[in-house]
Amino acid sequence: MAQLLLALLFVTSAQAQEVPSTANLNQQVGLLKELKVDQNFDENFRPLSLEIERLLDLKRAECTEATGQKSDKQLCFRELVSIHKEYIKRSFDLKLDYLKLLHEKQITALEEARKKTITEIDRQF
């Protein structure tokens, strides 16, 4: 996990001077596949998500300011929409898995509390 964050920070600092390309965006969205849904999910997901959203904004501005043929501008926006959809899909899948993990932990804690309470009642009488 630490390696993923270090890679993200390295890529982020390297891209600070660059105009985002489709490859950069695809690479960042691809990092979502490697993200593990565990206790540290929120801490790992948030910086990656913010970086992807920043790159999407830069790409959107690049597409808006694109000069040349109308078809080039349309192609730029099609690529942007495709990457954005993939990012949203992967993000929601990860968040769903994280919520399932949290829900399972809550159910386990509730079951333990129930057993403990019943044991306490039995012990009192």
N, C-alpha and C positions, 0 to 999 in steps of 0.2 A: 504494500500500500504506500509505504514511504517512497518507493521508487517511482510509483505513478505520480505522486505529488511533485517529486523532484523533476521528473520529465515534463510535467505540466508547467512548472515554473521556468524551466529552461526554454521550452518552446515559447512560452509567453514573453519572456524577456527578449528572445531572438526575433519575435514577430513585432515587437513594439515599434520598430522602425519601418516595417514592411506594410504594403497594402495587402489585405487578405486575399488569398487565392482560394479557389475551390478546393485544392489539395489540402491547404491548411485547415479549412473548415472540416473537410472529410476526416482528416487526421484527428482533430479534436473530438468530433462526434464519435469516431472510432474508439476513442479512449473510454467512452461510456460502456462499451462491451466488456472492458477489462475491470470495470468497477465492481467491487464486491458489496453485496448487501449484508452488512453486519452492523455492529454497534457504532462504528465510526462512519457510517454511510453519509450522514448529514454533513459531517466535516469534510469529507472527500468530494461529495457531489456538488456542494455549493460553489467552491472556487472554479471547478470545471464548467459548471453551468453558466456562471458569470462570464467566463472567458469566451465560451461559445456564443453567448448573446452579444458580447462586445464585437466579436468577429462578424456575426450576422449583421449588426448595425453598420459596420465598416463596409461590408460587401454590398449592403443595400444602397449606401451612399455612392459606392463605386458604380453600381448599375444605374443609379439615377443620373449620375454625371457622365455616363458613357457617351462618347461622341461616335459618329460613324453611322453605319446603316441601322435602320430600325430593327432588322433581324438580329443584329449583334446585341442590341439592348434587350430584346425579348429573350434571347438565349441566356443572357446574364441573369435575368429575373427568373427564368425557368430553373436554372441551376440553383439559384438562391432558394426558391420555393421547395425544390426537391430536398435540399440539405436541411432546410428548416423543418420540413415534415418528418424527416428521419430523426432529427434531434428531439422533436416533440414525442414521437412514438417511443423512442428508447427511454426518454426521461420518464414518461408515464409508466412504462413497463417496470422500470427500476423503482419508482415511487410505490407502485402497487405491491411489488415484492417486499419493500421495506415496511409498508403498512401491514402486510400479512405477518411479517416477522414480529412487529410490535403487538399485533393482535394475539398471536400465539403466546407471547410472553405474558400478556394481560390475562388470558384465559388460564394459563398455568398458575399465575399468582392468585387468581380468584379461587381456583380449585384447591390450592394449598391453604388459603384462608378458610375455606369451607371445612376442610378436613380438620384443621386446627381448632376451629370453633366447635365442631361436633365432638372432638376428643375432649375439649375443655368441659363441655356440658356433661358428657359421660363421666368424667372424672369427679365433677361436683356432686353428682347424684349417685 
